[in-house]
Amino acid sequence: MVKARKKDKDAAKWKKKKWYRIISPTMFNSQLLGETTVLEPSQVVGKSVTVNLMSLTGEMRNQNVNIRFRVNKMVDNQGQTEVIGYKLSPSFIKRVIRRRHSRIDGCYTLKTKDNKTVIIKPMLVTRNKASNSEVAALRTEAMKSLKRMAISINYDELLKKMVFYKLQLEMRKTLNKVYPLKTFEVKKLELIEKKE
């Protein structure tokens, strides 16, 4: 009897819930990312959704990237989002690595022009096996170049550069002067929240 009442309450609660759309930022042309069901519109704020970049841009080369969005406000009963993460798929990273090449990973905390803090994890792959001093020089130059770039542009501009592969090409061009690179990729980017 008690179980039946609980089921009735759950069913009644479910019937009161409404569907709300979650929309991407204008950078991705305000596309529909998904829908969620909640009792109150305010409950949509804070929810996150991960979407493959290819489904947003329609370009095949972006299938190895996942973008994470979080709803930061409700406008006209639709959840407006911001990008809080960017991540390369592990299978793509494995394909890029080859024998007799050096893989260099980094992890840097950067501040953008609009005072947002991000953690960025780049991956460099050299054309040949690099010595320890060359690896150290590449790491140092990568950190300096990324910090210089981040402080000169807003967070949204930084994301745009990454999504449309401009940042990777610029970094590769810069770092090629230190040691020839096969590729420069951003494995992960994460927006750090300010604690209030």
VMD Tcl script that draws the C-alpha trace (Angstrom):
set ca {
  {0.00 0.00 0.00}
  {2.80 2.40 0.95}
  {4.69 1.57 -2.27}
  {1.60 2.31 -4.36}
  {1.21 5.74 -2.71}
  {4.88 6.53 -3.38}
  {4.44 5.61 -7.05}
  {1.38 7.85 -7.28}
  {3.32 10.76 -5.74}
  {6.22 10.23 -8.14}
  {3.86 10.10 -11.12}
  {2.11 13.29 -9.97}
  {5.46 15.02 -9.53}
  {6.58 13.90 -13.00}
  {3.38 15.27 -14.58}
  {4.12 18.71 -13.10}
  {7.55 18.84 -14.76}
  {8.00 20.79 -17.98}
  {10.48 20.53 -20.84}
  {12.97 23.35 -21.37}
  {15.34 23.79 -24.30}
  {19.08 24.31 -23.80}
  {20.64 26.63 -26.39}
  {24.30 27.10 -27.39}
  {26.03 30.52 -27.20}
  {25.90 32.87 -30.21}
  {29.39 31.67 -31.16}
  {27.66 28.43 -32.26}
  {24.64 30.26 -33.77}
  {22.34 29.58 -30.77}
  {21.74 25.95 -31.82}
  {19.64 23.54 -29.78}
  {21.91 21.43 -27.54}
  {19.20 19.40 -25.87}
  {16.20 19.53 -23.58}
  {15.69 18.94 -19.89}
  {12.66 18.43 -17.70}
  {12.32 20.23 -14.35}
  {9.63 21.57 -12.02}
  {10.85 25.20 -12.06}
  {12.73 27.08 -14.82}
  {15.34 28.18 -12.25}
  {16.36 24.51 -11.83}
  {17.75 24.52 -15.40}
  {20.48 27.00 -14.39}
  {23.65 25.12 -13.49}
  {22.89 22.04 -15.60}
  {25.62 21.00 -18.02}
  {25.64 19.19 -21.35}
  {28.48 17.77 -23.48}
  {28.20 17.89 -27.27}
  {30.49 16.70 -30.06}
  {31.91 19.69 -31.94}
  {31.16 18.12 -35.33}
  {27.41 18.25 -34.62}
  {27.72 22.02 -34.02}
  {29.98 22.96 -36.93}
  {29.10 20.23 -39.44}
  {32.81 19.71 -40.17}
  {34.21 16.17 -40.12}
  {37.61 17.24 -38.74}
  {35.91 18.35 -35.49}
  {34.61 14.87 -34.61}
  {37.51 14.36 -32.16}
  {36.50 17.27 -29.93}
  {33.81 17.42 -27.24}
  {32.56 20.76 -25.90}
  {31.00 21.09 -22.46}
  {28.35 23.75 -21.88}
  {26.68 24.96 -18.70}
  {23.38 26.84 -18.43}
  {24.10 30.23 -16.83}
  {20.72 31.97 -17.29}
  {17.15 31.56 -18.52}
  {15.91 33.79 -21.37}
  {12.38 33.30 -22.79}
  {12.12 29.93 -21.02}
  {15.27 28.71 -22.75}
  {18.54 27.86 -21.00}
  {21.36 30.07 -22.31}
  {24.78 28.45 -21.99}
  {28.47 29.23 -21.83}
  {31.37 26.97 -22.78}
  {33.13 25.58 -19.70}
  {35.24 22.87 -21.31}
  {36.96 21.58 -24.45}
  {38.39 18.06 -24.67}
  {40.12 15.95 -27.33}
  {39.12 12.30 -27.54}
  {41.74 9.81 -26.20}
  {41.54 7.78 -29.43}
  {42.65 10.83 -31.46}
  {45.58 11.45 -29.09}
  {46.70 7.84 -29.56}
  {46.59 8.20 -33.36}
  {48.77 11.32 -33.30}
  {51.60 9.71 -31.29}
  {54.26 7.81 -33.25}
  {57.58 6.15 -32.52}
  {60.76 8.20 -32.76}
  {58.85 11.41 -31.97}
  {58.74 13.28 -28.67}
  {55.41 13.98 -26.99}
  {55.40 16.99 -24.70}
  {52.44 17.65 -22.39}
  {51.82 20.84 -20.49}
  {49.33 22.23 -18.00}
  {49.06 26.00 -17.62}
  {46.72 28.30 -15.71}
  {46.02 31.41 -17.75}
  {44.09 34.65 -17.27}
  {42.24 36.17 -20.20}
  {41.71 39.87 -20.94}
  {38.20 39.75 -19.39}
  {39.72 38.31 -16.17}
  {38.55 34.71 -16.59}
  {40.85 31.93 -15.40}
  {41.33 28.86 -17.57}
  {43.40 25.71 -17.33}
  {44.79 24.71 -20.69}
  {46.56 21.43 -21.42}
  {48.48 21.47 -24.71}
  {50.20 18.53 -26.36}
  {53.18 18.99 -28.67}
  {54.53 16.26 -30.94}
  {57.94 16.83 -32.53}
  {58.99 15.64 -35.99}
  {61.98 13.75 -34.54}
  {63.17 12.63 -31.13}
  {64.05 15.80 -29.19}
  {66.74 16.12 -26.53}
  {65.91 17.09 -22.93}
  {67.11 20.67 -23.47}
  {64.97 21.01 -26.62}
  {61.92 19.64 -24.76}
  {62.52 22.15 -21.93}
  {62.88 25.00 -24.44}
  {59.61 24.02 -26.17}
  {57.76 23.84 -22.83}
  {59.02 27.27 -21.77}
  {58.18 28.91 -25.10}
  {54.72 27.26 -25.19}
  {53.92 28.62 -21.72}
  {55.14 32.16 -22.57}
  {53.29 32.26 -25.91}
  {50.01 30.97 -24.45}
  {50.14 33.44 -21.55}
  {50.87 36.30 -23.97}
  {48.00 35.28 -26.23}
  {45.47 34.73 -23.40}
  {46.06 38.10 -21.74}
  {45.52 39.93 -25.05}
  {42.08 38.43 -25.88}
  {38.74 37.69 -24.20}
  {37.67 34.17 -23.16}
  {35.18 33.92 -26.05}
  {37.87 34.93 -28.55}
  {40.25 32.32 -27.09}
  {37.56 29.65 -27.54}
  {36.87 30.76 -31.10}
  {40.57 30.51 -31.94}
  {40.70 26.98 -30.50}
  {37.49 25.75 -32.10}
  {38.44 27.04 -35.54}
  {42.01 25.73 -35.14}
  {43.69 29.17 -35.41}
  {45.33 28.99 -31.98}
  {46.90 25.60 -32.77}
  {48.32 26.85 -36.10}
  {49.68 30.05 -34.54}
  {51.34 28.12 -31.72}
  {52.83 25.59 -34.10}
  {54.28 28.38 -36.26}
  {55.82 30.06 -33.18}
  {57.22 26.84 -31.68}
  {58.67 25.64 -35.01}
  {61.33 28.32 -34.51}
  {62.46 26.48 -31.36}
  {62.20 22.92 -32.73}
  {60.24 21.44 -35.71}
  {56.80 20.23 -34.63}
  {54.59 17.61 -36.24}
  {51.54 18.95 -34.43}
  {50.30 21.21 -31.63}
  {46.97 20.23 -30.07}
  {44.94 21.44 -27.11}
  {43.98 18.28 -25.20}
  {41.82 20.06 -22.68}
  {40.57 23.48 -21.65}
  {38.59 24.14 -18.51}
  {37.02 27.34 -17.21}
  {37.72 27.86 -13.50}
  {34.83 29.18 -11.48}
  {35.23 32.09 -9.09}
  {34.19 31.11 -5.58}
  {31.87 33.64 -4.04}
}
mol new
graphics top color blue
foreach p $ca { graphics top sphere $p radius 0.5 }
foreach p [lrange $ca 0 end-1] q [lrange $ca 1 end] { graphics top cylinder $p $q radius 0.2 }
display resetview
